[in-house]
Amino acid sequence: LWLNIFCCSDRAACCLSDCQCCAELGVADMGLLRSEEMKYGLLVLPVQDARRYIERVGKGTNIQFEDMNAHHMRRPYRKHIQRIDELERIMRFMFEELSRLEGCGIIQNKLNEYLDFDGNYKLDEVEVDLQQLYANFVKFKGNNTVLLNEKNQAVEESEVITAALQILGSAGSAAPSFSEAESLRRPILEDDALGGRRLGYVAGVVLKADEQRFSRALWRASRGNVFVQFSPISQKVEDPKTGQAVDKSVFVIYFQGSEGSMKDRIVKVCTAFGVNMYAWPSSPEIARQRDIFLKTQLQDKDKALQAYQKFLYNETKDLVSPHIRNSTGNSKIEDWRLFCTKEKAIYNILNQCEEGMVLRVNVWYPTAEEAQIKGILKTESDVTPDSSGAVLNADRAPKHAMPPTYIRTNEYTEAFQEVVDTYGIPRYQEANPALFATVTFPFIFGMMYGDIGHGTILLLAGLWLVHNAESLRFTQPVLFMARYMLLSMGIFATFAGFMYNDFFSIGLQLFPSGFEDPDGDGQWSPTYDVTNSGGSGPYPFGVDWAWHGAGNELLYVNSMKMKLSVLFGVLQMIVGLLLRWSNAIYDRSLTDFIFECIPMMVFMLCFFGWMDVMILYKWTHPIDNSPNIINSLICMAMGQQDNNPLWPGSVELAQKLMIYTVLSVPIMLFPKPFVLLWQHKQEEKKALASGHPLLEDEESAGPSSGGHGHGEEFEFGEIFIHQIIETIEYVLGTVSHTASYLRIWALSLAHQQLSLVFFQKTLNMGLEMSFPANGIMLYFMFGAWFGITCAVLLGMDVLECFLHTLRLHWVEFQSKFYKAGGEKFAPFNIRKLLSDSTTD
């Protein structure tokens, strides 16, 4: 894996003319430390074959197109875009309809198969097929809506009739003294003045959610002179518009008088609520006859709907099946979607071309691929020898045009490059932090998260993601991209766990301890040569397991982790300064190298480098009266006498280093602005001597910018103030950044202590119980321990350590050299375009 990532990553820098290791491993030309060298050119395309050339370029090369019509807003191919927009609208409708049908799963994510077969699709043919299918689907949907409405009406009326039968009585009820038809018309109060009036009914179906509102509206409209009875419908009714099942209820409204203003008010309320009203039967016999008719009608509608569903399934079977010539590919409708996405992107590129006898467009492309691009264009030109071919001409880039940043990545480095790009895109051929982040990011995370058990779980999760990568490529693109990062973090966390000898807060007895307790009183004494005089060594790997549970364990482990954090922090910042050196050398900026890079390195090494030397010396040399490092640094900075030297002469050496540290600050501060001023005046003299005074834009492009990136007219005051700010920021930032690396120790301590507390309060409590209670409690305690571990240590703590590691790289490391502010290279790549559309 590491060979594939780093072996001969830059073929141009390889000492061999024909690199065998790269050929054997199949490693493509890539630059990880600096972006690819880019060229600016003019691509000339024949009008009649322009689409074919753009498609071929998008499949086999890396070219970024510039919009030649941005200022004029000429879009010669806008009609093609409008046609494709309409086809995409139709396909969205088709996908929505197909999703509602059972057994019509669409085959997707077969991108390679589609790209091997996409030449068989033509825009005119796809357009005709889609429009015909759309017309048929609209017609089918209309017929289905009519059938569904009729079925719903039959169901609702059947429920109303059922309610009427319950109210009017069945055939087995006692015979009334009057005929049933007469009884319904007979006055309730025969001797009363109101006896001439009859009871009126209005029945229908309302949404169950609207029952209360409907009842209140009727009460207010009738002033309390109606009675409403609701009975829920046993089966749900499908809404033809949304396709969702809704709950409805049958309502029966009783009021006095079968006709008149009261009924009109009730009907108005029902109309306002959009309820369906049905005729109320006048007798049980009529109700039974209507019920039989409705059940027969309902059966007919069900058969019609089933036949429609079967017919629709047969019609759509061809859409969800692969093309007959590509049996292992996507569904045909998915292929059409990808085809429309590709065609739309091609015509968008053509819209950026300048019209004329030929199409012309300015492009950026990698210098290393120039021969490949010209070869592809020549191959395509040979297909149609009678017509003029496409030509790529290298050209000089416009003034102040910043070439795009193109950093080749593979599946391993992609996630780390994305982390860097989130902070800012590297400038053109600026040192790329992602090269070092591939190692330092998981390593620092491992220092924070070090635990054998938790790291192994993280490692297994990474291995699972790597093993199931293809199934996650389109469904979970974030996990797919981060799988190797998670794997690396698990590897380093496990390694750091072995170094800390921490397995779920338990020390593993991997080797014999370097301590012994001969008396058994808990007083452990070392058995190895503590004076480092040539005797037996300490514990061979990592922390001795005897420290776990010791009374001074926390004091010892804190001291060790604190010093390790500072050691690796200063080392990473020194690497950042070395990258600043490389930027200055690569840009051939002698001013930056002498008056910034060198004094910055002197400041870093003479103070913080000396601190690291003191730590390492104390670890490797026995000292009778060992000094306190913090006190020694205070004495060094304040010019006070240190009475506890590391070795004879160390105090004098520290005083000299402090002098160099102090002298480096004015060297960073003063010379560079005056050197830039002198360079600017020399350019003005040369311009006046040649008779061409400097223009404003030429002034901003000269050395007066001083690498500050202002892009403004030379102003000595602004440059001097900028240098003051940069110097203060570096001096104070170096101190704060060194202290910031102590977060490695803090996160590691928090992780270890949380793991210890969770173990003691769960599993350890179960182990301390007597038999057989311990066996029963361990069963429950293990569940509690595992749940808390997954939620806190494998969830929140992983995220916390990741964010702190991210901060150390973005601020403490990258601030030493990384300016960012570049423009990412965005080539027209059909594969990536379709992959992104599939993911979305």
Buried (B, 14 or more C-beta within 10 A) or exposed (E): EEEEBBBBBBBEEBEEEEBEEBEEEEBEBBBBBBBBBBBBBBBBBBBEBBBBBBBBBBBBBBBBBEBBBEEEEBBBBEEBBEBBEBBBEBBEBBBEBBEEEEEBEBBBBBBEBBBEBBEEBEBEEBBEBBEEBBEEBEEBBEBBEEBBEBBBBBBBBBBBBBBBBEBBBEEEEEEEEEEBEEEBEEEEEEEEEEEEBBBBBBBBBBBBEBBEEBBEBBBEBBEEBBEBEBBEBEEEBBEBEEEEEBEBBBBBBBBBBBEEEBBEBBEEBBEEBEBBBBBBBBBBEBBBEBBEBBEEBBEEBEEBBEEBBEEBBEEBEEBBBBBEEBEEBBBBBBBBBBBBBBBBBBBBBBBBBBEEEBBBBBBBBBEBBBEBBBEBBEEBBEEEEEEBBBBBEEEEBEEEEEBBBBBBBBBBBBBBBBBBBEBBBBBBBBBBBBBBBBBBBBBBBBBBBBBBBBBBBBBEBBBBBBEBBEEBBBEBBEBBBBBBBBBBBBBBBBBBBBBBBBBBBBBBEEEEBBBEEEEEEEEBEBBBBEEEEEEEEBBEEBBBBBBBEBEEBEEEBBEBBBBBBBBBBBBBBBBBBBBBBBBBEEBEBEBBBBBBBBBBBBBBBBBBBBBBBBBEBBEEEEEEEEBEBEEBBEBBEEEEEBEBBBEEEBBEBBBEBBEBBEEBBEBBBBBBBBBBBEBBEEBBEEBEEEEEEBEEEBBBBBBBBBBBEBEEEBEEEBBBEBBBEBBEEBBEBBEEBBEBBBBBBBBBBBBBEBBBEBBEEBBBBBEEBEEEEBEEBBEEBEEBBBEBBEEBBBEEBBEBBBEBBBEBBBBBBBBBBBBBEBBEBEBBBBEEBBBEBBBE
